[in-house]
Amino acid sequence: MHSLRLKGIARLWLASGLALAALSLAACGGDDGGGAVTGDVARGEAAVNSRACKSCHGDDLSGKPDELLDPNHADTKSYSSNLTPDVATGLGDWTDEDVDLALRTGKDDVNDEMCAPMPIYRTMSAQESADIIAYLRSIPPVSKVVMESACPSQ
């Protein structure tokens, strides 16, 4: 009888430990079991600020009307995109995978190259990308049309 009680307690400790590990992983933005990484809004905001995204995309991340110059490509006409979750003019109809690919490969939602001076963050972790996406999904949508970029020689 005593042996059965100890086995039950051991199972309870094991189950508790597994539950705590799962909660810790979720709280830290870990894998959700399906291979996707869960983003954290606060970390995403910190990443957006540390990468100075607002310097080009504006304080509300809805883009700016000014042309962004690329001294290496005279034919480039580049404008900062609306990164808010507005469906008509922002990233509202982009999937998380679309945004991740834009950040980490420089390809937009239709697989076109994004124009410089938009950096490509090839070494950005999946976690940081997920955090940025979570933050972008959390900000208010702003309906703002920004000129389409063109960069034929890039």
Secondary structure by P-SEA (a helix, b strand, c coil): caaaaaaaaaaaaaaaaaaaaaaaaaaacccccccbbbbbaaaaaaaaaaaccccccccccccccbbbbccccccccccccccccccccccccccaaaaaaaaccccccccccccccccccccccaaaaaaaaaaaaacccccccccbbbbccc
